[in-house]
Every structure is written in structure tokens, then in C-alpha cells.
Amino acid sequence: MITVDEGHFVHLHVHTEFSIYSGVACIKELVARAKELGMKHLAITDYGALYGVIPFYKECKKQGIKPIIGCEVYVAPASRYDRCAVDGETYYNLILLAENQTGYKNLVKLVSLANIEGMYYKPRVDKELLQKYHEGLICLSSGADGEVYRAISRNNKLRAKKVAQEYIDIFGKENFFIEVQNHGLGQERNVNKGLVELAENFGLGLVAANDCRYLRQEDSELYAVLHCIEHGMDLDEYKNGRYDNGEYYLKSPQEIAILFSEYPEAVANTVKIAERCQVDFTFGQMQMPAFSLPKDYKTDDEYLCALCEKALPEYYSVITEEIQKQLCYELDMIKRSDLARYILIAQDIIEFCREHEISVRSRCSYLEGSVIAYVLGLSKVEPSKCNLEADAVLNLEHISLPEFKLGYNPQRDNQDFVIAYLKERYGYNSVAQIVTFGTLLAKAALRDVGRVLGMDYEQVDAIAGTIPNELRMTLDEALNTSAEFRQHYESSEVIKRWVDLAHEIEGLPRHTSTHASMVVIAHGPLMDYLPVSESEDSLVAEFPVKYLEEIGMFMLRLTLSRRLS
């Protein structure tokens, strides 16, 4: 008989702020809370996306907790290409955890292909994709929205057995676990009995889980407010619908031990699974795109040297020994730093723009004042006018992203035109724009929460109007800088509660968009490195610029400028 060790449990079903509108647990506070509760491992399983895995990984490492990288994916009831419901269902949920690097790469592919091929209300995989990319993944059957749970809740045992067998065939018996939950709901207790029976019949392991969406029990109201904002409800309607009973928080191992005292092996299995998982990220190592060279050249450095030598007479009527010496020095430094391809890619874009009569100015700050940048058209600065010593020209310790300002053309979007060229040059699957997150800003948060609380619209608008109209103004700053806003805040408990709730959700992601100017290029398909989606015939990298830079992805900036028209 397995006994429950009260300190022996791992949360494997956890939603963060990046389960947009379905989680209010910010990553830093989430990890800190897990550490406070004495946990040694913690998973991230946001809905259908991997937006938060890098900040989650880094924060876990910082606080001495082992990160488990996962996702709660959506599974189409039939083919991912079908755009219709089957038996009233458009998708089911499934928890996937990466056991190793292969598993993480497969998880990235599944999430990406769900976005590109399976989007129908939600980004969906299907069992064909799961079969193809199952290696290195551990699968949990998920909770109330899982396919197994749904079948048992409808008293369809034959269907539950069929589904369980399908997942066993895909993942293997040792990698497929039946998830049991206990949020104090009557239906859960009844379904759990069926789930346990199913697991026993197939010889499958049980896993105890709490569907975590917020940190503490008192945070349930924040989750309710967020849910209401998304669905256009008010708080009374939410409470009457009994959407949440306040139990979807990060429970302590001691609380879990009590809740699952009937299933101690389900608690023990969480640790066994966590100990199997080991995924790591490499930071600071540049992943340069492939660059095809003319057939007469074997290396990037050889071709760069030839381009510079060819261009030199176009910029200097007299090539002095000093100029030649400076160029040789720069080329040697570039070779030592392995940056030739970086420069070739930038020069190739400049050349394309010139061929298509696009006014362009580029900036590679670490090359400013160099002969290389001048003769390749990357800089307007002539080195002889800089009066710099030879060894002071290149700043190779601080490599910045190449930036290109493109002339505005009312007949053609030059930015899209250049991006289309990059796709052709490097391959559609290797070039992407980059995700950004729109967040709940101070005034918007106030207005949204005011509506949810059923407050008078004119009163809400009047008080929100006392917040200073400054960029990135927060509610904290408004309270410190606007005497009128603070006076309202202190005038009644109703207004104080309203502002406090808005403050708690302020800054949470509310939607995704694409970066106005940044583009990422990979060596081979982007899906080999990071999750992607697709928008308007262009891939979109699902990691923000900051984290793409940290994992070494090559990026450049393309902006339009009317001054260059």
C-alpha cells in the first residue's frame, strides 16, 4: 500500500498569464509561490501555446525549481483539417509534457502545426499528428474537457476504452497517464471512479492534478473578472453560473495529500513523471541562417573579401596603403568573430533594394566607421572622416541587430516587398514576423472591471478620465501623480475595490499581434527552433523579440520612412 508523503507532489497541470484570459498566475509570482510551498518541480501547461516557456524556465532555474515544459493542447475529434463539430465537439484537451529535448522539439512542431493546419476556434492537433510526433512526450488525459473524461461523464464506457487504447497505441502504456482531479465538485467524484476503473483495466498509471489558474484561493475573484471580460459577462452572471468554486489555485502538497488520500499512487506518480523530465535551453549562441554563395566561393569570409575588393574602387578613386591595410584588418577581425554571414545577409538586402529602386538606409552600429560598412553600402560614414584608430573602428563585443529604413511607396508596401524577398531567398518556413502581446492597460483595465462589476458607465468614464494621459501610465503611478484620481480612490470602499481589482489584472496579456518591424530568419525551418503560427500568408514566431534574442535567433528590423520617399 502506497502512503502519501505530504511533501511529495508536483503540479503538472498549470496555467499562467499566457493562457490568455484563462490564467492570472504571473510567472515570477507563480514560481515564487511554488518555492514557498516547498516544491522542487513545477510544470507549465498553457492552452495551445508555448509563449511563456522561456521566462518560466529562466525563473524556475533562478529560484532553484526544476521546470517541466508542457502544453495543454487541443485535439480535433477527427481530422485537424475538418472544420466542423463531431458529436457536438470541436476539440478535446490533452496535457503533453516534454520528457527530453526530442520531446520538446516534437511539442514545438505539434503546437506549430495546430496553428497552421488545425485552426478551428482553437489551434488543434489530431491523432495523426500525435502519432507522428509522440516521441519524447508524456501524455496526461486532462480534466473535464479531456476526451476520456467526457466519455466517462456521459457513461459511455465503450467510448472511453476506445479512446484510452488509441492513446496507448500512440504514446505507449508507460507514457500515457489517466488524470484525476478533485476540486470539490460532485461530478468529479463520480467520474474519478470510472477513471480509476479504466486505468486498472488497462494497467495505466493515475496522476493527481489540480487545474491551476491562479495562485491563492482569494485570487478566484480576479480569475472571475478576467473570464467576464473575455465573455462579456458581469460578475453576478458568472457567480450564478457556478463557473468556479475557488478551488483552482496552486494548492500545497499537504492540501493535495488530503484531497487524494484515496489515490496515493496518483500523487506519487507526479514526482516520478517530473523526475523523468529534463529539458534545457541554450542561451547566447547565435543561430545564423543559411546563406547560399556563388559557386566560385567556398566560405563566407572569402566571398565577403571579394565583395569588398570589388567595391573598393567605386568608393575610393585612390586606394592608399592605409585604406587597404584597414580593410585587411577589418576582414581579419570579422573572420575571427565569425560574423561574415551576418554582414553578407545585410549587404544582400541593400543590394536587393537598390535593384528594385527602393530608397534604403541601413544601420549596423558595430560596423559604423568601418571600410567594410562604407564600401558595401551599409553606412554613409566615410572612415577617413571618423579619425578613429584601426582597432577602435569595429565594436564586435556588442553585436546589434541590422536595421533598415525603407522608402515609403504609395503604390507598393516596400516592407512587405522586402519580406517577400526574404521568404524567397531563405525559404517560406525559415522567415517569420514576431509575436507581440497587447496588455490590459490602466484605463482599459478600469473600464473593463467597472463593466464587470455593474458600475455606472458615466461614473467609470469620469474617474478613468482623471488618470494622466501619458504613455505607459500605470494605476500605481496615477495614484501617486493625480490628486483627483487618489481622491476618488479613497472616497468609498466600492471604488477602492474596483481600482484594486483593475490593478491586479493590469498588465496581463489580452491578445496577440505581430511586431511592426522585426523579422526573424532561421537556418532551416523555424519549427526546428521555436513554435510558430501563421497570419496573412506569413509565419509568426511565437516567442517575443527578447527571448528570440536570448536563444540566438537572427533578427533584423525593417521600417518604413516617408523621409526616404
Residue pairs with C-beta under 8 A, 6 or more apart in sequence:
1 264
2 264
2 265
2 268
3 264
4 257
4 260
4 261
4 264
4 267
4 268
5 257
5 268
6 253
6 254
6 257
7 38
7 253
7 254
8 253
8 267
8 268
8 271
9 39
9 208
9 253
9 256
9 257
9 267
9 270
9 271
10 39
10 40
10 41
10 42
10 43
10 68
10 270
10 271
10 273
10 274
11 34
11 39
11 42
11 43
11 209
11 210
11 212
11 250
11 251
11 270
12 43
12 45
12 68
12 70
12 95
12 97
12 140
12 207
12 209
12 270
12 273
12 274
13 43
13 45
13 72
13 95
13 140
13 142
13 143
13 179
13 181
13 209
13 210
13 211
13 212
14 25
14 30
14 42
14 43
14 44
14 45
14 212
14 250
15 22
15 23
15 25
15 45
15 46
15 47
15 72
15 211
15 212
15 213
16 23
16 25
16 26
16 27
16 30
16 44
16 46
16 52
16 56
17 23
17 24
17 25
17 26
17 27
17 52
17 508
17 509
18 46
18 49
18 51
18 52
18 509
19 46
19 47
19 49
19 72
19 213
20 47
20 509
20 510
20 511
20 512
21 226
21 227
21 229
21 230
21 510
22 47
22 213
22 226
22 227
23 46
23 213
23 214
23 223
24 213
24 214
24 215
24 219
24 222
24 223
24 226
24 504
24 505
24 508
25 212
25 213
25 214
25 215
25 250
26 508
27 44
27 52
27 55
27 56
27 59
28 59
29 215
30 42
30 215
30 250
31 42
31 56
31 59
31 60
31 62
31 63
31 65
32 63
33 215
33 216
33 250
34 42
34 65
34 250
35 63
35 64
35 65
37 250
37 252
37 253
38 252
38 253
39 65
39 253
40 65
40 66
41 65
41 66
41 67
41 68
41 271
41 274
41 275
42 60
42 65
42 66
42 67
42 68
43 67
43 68
43 69
43 70
43 97
43 274
44 52
44 53
44 56
44 67
44 68
44 69
44 70
45 70
45 71
45 72
45 95
45 97
46 52
46 71
46 72
47 71
47 72
47 74
47 122
48 71
48 72
48 73
48 74
48 111
48 114
48 115
48 122
48 123
49 71
49 111
49 123
49 531
49 542
50 69
50 71
50 107
50 108
50 111
50 531
50 542
50 543
51 435
51 437
51 509
51 542
51 543
51 544
53 69
54 281
54 543
54 547
54 550
54 551
55 547
56 67
56 69
57 67
57 69
57 279
57 281
60 66
60 67
61 67
66 274
66 277
67 279
68 97
68 98
68 273
68 274
68 277
68 279
69 97
69 98
69 104
69 107
69 277
69 279
70 95
70 96
70 97
70 98
70 107
71 95
71 96
71 107
71 110
71 111
72 93
72 94
72 95
72 96
72 142
73 93
73 94
73 95
73 96
73 110
73 111
73 114
73 124
73 125
74 91
74 92
74 93
74 94
74 114
74 118
74 122
74 123
74 124
74 125
75 91
75 92
75 93
75 94
75 124
75 125
75 126
75 127
75 130
75 147
76 82
76 90
76 91
76 118
76 120
76 124
76 125
76 126
77 85
77 86
77 87
77 89
77 90
77 91
77 92
77 147
78 86
78 126
79 126
79 128
80 113
80 114
80 117
80 118
80 124
80 125
80 126
80 128
80 129
81 117
81 118
82 120
83 120
84 90
89 150
90 120
90 121
90 122
90 124
91 120
91 121
91 122
91 124
92 142
92 145
92 146
92 147
92 150
93 142
93 143
93 145
93 146
94 139
94 140
94 141
94 142
94 146
94 147
95 139
95 140
95 141
95 142
95 179
95 209
96 107
96 110
96 137
96 138
96 139
96 140
97 103
97 137
97 138
97 139
97 140
97 273
97 277
98 104
98 106
98 107
98 136
98 137
98 138
98 277
98 279
99 136
99 137
99 138
99 175
99 276
99 277
99 278
100 136
100 277
100 278
100 279
101 136
101 279
101 280
102 135
102 136
103 135
103 136
103 137
103 138
103 279
104 136
104 279
105 136
105 528
106 133
106 134
106 135
106 136
106 137
107 133
107 137
108 527
108 529
108 530
108 531
109 133
109 527
110 125
110 129
110 130
110 133
111 123
111 531
111 542
112 527
112 531
112 532
112 533
112 542
113 125
113 129
113 527
114 123
114 124
114 125
114 129
115 123
115 531
115 532
115 533
115 534
115 542
116 532
116 533
116 534
116 539
118 124
118 125
118 126
118 129
123 533
127 166
127 170
130 170
130 171
131 170
134 170
134 171
134 175
137 171
137 175
138 171
138 175
138 177
138 273
138 276
138 277
139 167
139 170
139 171
139 175
139 176
139 177
140 177
140 178
140 179
140 207
140 209
141 147
141 148
141 149
141 164
141 167
141 176
141 177
141 178
141 179
141 195
142 148
142 149
142 179
143 149
143 179
143 181
143 209
143 211
144 150
144 153
144 181
144 187
144 188
146 179
147 163
148 160
148 163
148 164
148 167
148 178
148 195
148 198
149 179
149 191
149 195
151 157
151 159
151 160
151 163
152 160
152 191
152 194
152 195
152 198
153 187
153 190
153 191
157 194
157 198
160 194
160 198
161 198
161 201
161 202
164 176
164 178
164 198
164 202
164 204
165 202
167 176
168 176
168 202
168 204
170 176
173 202
173 203
173 204
176 204
177 204
177 205
177 206
177 207
177 269
177 273
178 195
178 196
178 198
178 199
178 204
178 205
178 206
178 207
179 195
179 206
179 207
179 209
180 192
180 195
180 196
180 206
180 207
180 208
180 209
180 260
180 263
180 266
181 188
181 192
181 208
181 209
181 210
181 211
182 188
182 189
182 192
182 208
182 210
182 259
182 260
183 210
183 211
183 245
183 247
183 248
184 245
184 247
185 245
192 263
195 206
196 206
196 263
198 204
199 205
199 206
205 265
205 266
205 269
206 263
206 265
206 266
206 269
207 266
207 269
207 270
207 273
208 256
208 259
208 260
208 263
208 266
208 267
208 269
208 270
209 270
210 247
210 248
210 249
210 250
210 251
210 256
210 259
211 248
212 248
212 249
212 250
212 251
213 223
213 248
213 249
214 220
214 222
214 223
214 248
214 249
214 250
215 249
215 250
216 249
216 250
217 246
217 247
217 249
219 249
219 504
220 244
220 246
220 248
220 249
221 501
222 501
222 504
222 505
223 244
223 248
224 235
224 238
224 239
224 243
224 244
225 235
225 449
225 452
225 501
225 505
226 505
226 508
227 233
227 238
227 243
227 244
228 234
228 235
228 237
228 238
228 452
229 448
229 449
229 451
229 452
229 505
233 241
233 452
234 451
234 452
234 453
234 454
235 452
235 453
235 454
236 454
238 244
251 259
256 267
257 267
260 266
260 267
281 551
282 551
282 552
283 550
283 551
283 552
284 550
284 552
285 552
286 552
286 554
287 522
287 523
287 529
287 551
287 552
287 553
287 554
288 341
288 342
288 523
288 554
289 341
289 345
289 426
289 430
289 521
289 522
289 523
289 554
290 426
290 430
290 523
290 524
291 300
291 341
291 344
291 345
291 348
293 299
293 300
293 303
294 303
297 303
297 306
299 340
300 340
300 341
300 344
301 331
301 334
301 335
301 340
303 340
303 344
304 331
304 334
304 340
304 343
304 344
304 372
305 331
307 344
307 347
307 376
308 327
308 331
308 371
308 372
308 375
308 376
311 375
311 376
312 319
312 323
312 327
312 371
312 375
313 319
314 375
315 374
315 375
315 382
316 323
316 375
323 371
323 383
323 384
325 390
326 371
326 383
326 390
326 393
327 371
327 372
327 375
329 390
329 391
330 370
330 371
330 372
330 393
330 394
331 372
333 394
333 396
334 340
334 343
334 372
334 394
334 396
337 396
339 396
339 399
342 399
342 402
342 554
343 364
343 367
343 372
343 376
343 378
345 402
345 521
345 554
345 556
346 362
346 364
346 376
346 378
346 402
346 404
346 556
347 376
347 377
347 378
348 425
349 360
349 362
349 402
349 404
349 418
349 421
349 422
349 556
350 360
350 362
350 376
350 377
350 378
350 404
351 377
352 358
352 418
352 421
353 359
353 360
353 404
353 406
353 418
354 360
354 377
356 417
358 406
358 407
358 409
358 414
358 417
358 418
359 406
359 407
359 564
359 565
360 404
360 405
360 406
360 407
360 564
361 380
361 404
361 405
361 561
361 564
362 377
362 378
362 379
362 402
362 403
362 404
362 405
363 379
363 402
363 403
363 404
363 405
364 373
364 378
364 379
364 400
364 402
364 403
365 395
365 398
365 400
366 394
366 395
366 396
366 398
366 399
366 400
367 373
367 378
367 379
367 394
368 379
368 381
368 395
369 379
369 381
369 383
369 386
369 388
369 393
370 379
370 383
370 393
370 394
371 383
371 393
372 378
373 379
373 381
374 380
374 381
374 382
374 383
378 402
383 393
386 393
401 518
401 549
401 555
401 556
401 557
402 556
402 557
403 556
403 557
403 559
404 418
404 556
404 557
404 558
404 559
405 559
405 560
405 561
405 564
406 414
406 415
406 418
406 558
406 559
406 560
406 561
406 564
407 414
407 560
407 561
407 564
407 565
408 414
408 560
408 561
408 562
408 564
408 565
409 565
413 560
414 560
415 517
415 558
415 559
415 560
418 558
419 431
419 433
419 519
419 538
419 558
422 431
422 519
422 521
423 431
423 538
426 521
426 522
427 525
428 539
429 525
429 526
429 527
429 539
430 521
430 522
430 523
430 524
430 525
430 526
431 519
431 520
431 521
431 522
431 526
431 538
431 539
432 519
432 520
432 526
432 532
432 538
432 539
432 540
432 541
433 514
433 515
433 518
433 519
433 520
433 535
433 538
433 539
433 540
433 541
434 514
434 515
434 518
434 519
434 520
434 540
434 541
434 543
434 544
434 545
434 548
434 555
435 512
435 513
435 514
435 515
435 533
435 540
435 541
435 542
435 543
435 544
436 512
436 513
436 514
436 515
436 544
437 509
437 510
437 511
437 512
437 513
437 544
438 509
438 510
438 511
438 512
438 513
439 506
439 507
439 508
439 509
439 510
440 448
440 505
440 506
440 507
440 508
440 510
441 473
441 506
442 467
442 473
442 474
442 475
442 478
442 502
442 506
443 464
443 467
445 475
445 502
445 503
445 505
445 506
446 460
446 463
446 464
446 467
446 475
446 498
446 499
446 502
447 460
447 461
447 464
448 502
449 498
449 501
449 502
449 505
450 457
450 459
450 460
450 464
450 498
450 502
451 457
451 460
453 497
453 498
453 501
455 494
455 498
463 485
463 488
463 495
466 478
466 482
466 484
466 485
466 488
467 473
467 475
467 478
467 482
467 485
468 477
468 478
468 481
468 482
474 506
474 507
475 499
475 502
475 503
475 506
476 503
478 485
479 485
479 486
479 489
479 499
480 486
488 495
489 495
489 496
489 499
490 496
514 535
514 540
515 545
516 559
517 557
517 558
517 559
518 545
518 555
518 556
518 557
519 555
519 556
519 557
519 558
520 526
520 541
520 548
520 553
520 554
520 555
521 554
521 555
521 556
522 528
522 529
522 553
522 554
526 532
526 539
526 541
529 551
529 553
530 541
530 542
530 543
530 548
530 551
530 553
531 541
531 542
531 543
532 539
532 540
532 541
532 542
533 539
533 540
533 542
534 540
541 548
541 553
543 551
545 555
548 555
549 555
